[in-house]
Amino acid sequence: MSGDHKTVNIVFLYTELAGYVITCLETLGRKKGVNVTVIHWPVKSEAPFELPMDGPFNLVSRSNMSRENIAKRVADLSPDGIFVSGWMDEDYLAIARKYIKTIPVVLTMDNKWTGSLRQRLVALSSSLFIKKHFNLVWVPGEDQKKFALKMGFPESEISSGFYSADTEKFNRIYAKRNDTKRNTKKLLYVGRYIEQKGLELLWDAFLSLHKDNPKWELHCVGAGDGFESRMQHPNIFHYGFLQPAELEPLLLEATGFVMPSLFEPWGVVLHEMAAAGLPLISSDAVGAASTFVKDGVNGWTYAQSNQTGLKSCLEKLYAVNGDDLFKMGKESYRISKRISPDIWAGIAENIVVLNQTHSK
């Protein structure tokens, strides 16, 4: 913060909120001299987490709000900086255009650069459709930074560390896991039941190893369109959607975490499981894997959609003894420290404070 004690008004025009986002926003809202307002889309039915009733920031649902209503709400706040989730909400983009020449207007994006035709077209047309709305970008990691660079944003206008798990909460679980050191054979999956999450691939890989590993169990948490057609097996358990507090007993018992996504721009849950001290298995489609999974050290990655690769990772996990499993968990915990809500809040504040004259 600068030394003039000026209050900094920060507005987030958000799409889909999640619990970890709320924690980061609360951390930012508790910083001295920072006022935070979040305008957001309604919560998704397949992930109905509970929004806080009150807290250190203003939470505003944009349900039934017209573009003019949103614009007036933002104008009344006299923002010093605006953060916008992606470039798909036309109302948000219209508001961003009004402020781009006077304050930092930050595009937040988690799109992982893959080099697909669609992404190349986005990059080529960025100056016409994206860059005229934003003067800065905030991304989670290096693969997203590559996309921002391709879109024409110079490195000086790109910040990293956009996503963080509620590390303090999951670190408490890590401490409990270390105290108990249960010797279990339980795999954990947490995510939506939709095609892009690769659940059918996981179920098939798990069952293909079941005959030789009959004591292993797979515990799946989540909801979605695919829940009704879920795999039924005595060693596969389905819990539906759980609130964070309800998840803790499963985390304490889990041997390792599996994230088989076919498409996953980032995947904060991988950071959460690292912070809880779990060995990790992830497809390389997960953007966060390159940050939080170190092959052979705290887990393994495999090529997306490759069932043979996933089976190989599961077999490696099955073969690790108890002491080495806890060494892997300790390494996951260490790696998880790369980002936290405190670090996230500091980045958000600095983006606004240090770029006040960016467009003037």
TAZIJO-V825764 format. One record per helix or strand of 2 or more residues. SS is the DSSP state (hx for helix, st for strand). FROM is the first residue (numbers start at 1). LEN is the number of residues. Records with the same first field share a line. If there is no record, write none. Layout:
SS = FROM-LEN / FROM-LEN
This chain:
st = 8-6 / 34-7 / 58-4 / 81-5 / 104-6 / 136-4 / 158-2 / 186-5 / 217-5 / 236-3 / 256-4 / 279-5 / 299-4
hx = 19-11 / 45-3 / 67-10 / 90-10 / 117-13 / 142-9 / 155-3 / 167-14 / 195-3 / 199-10 / 227-3 / 244-10 / 268-8 / 289-4 / 307-13 / 322-15 / 341-13
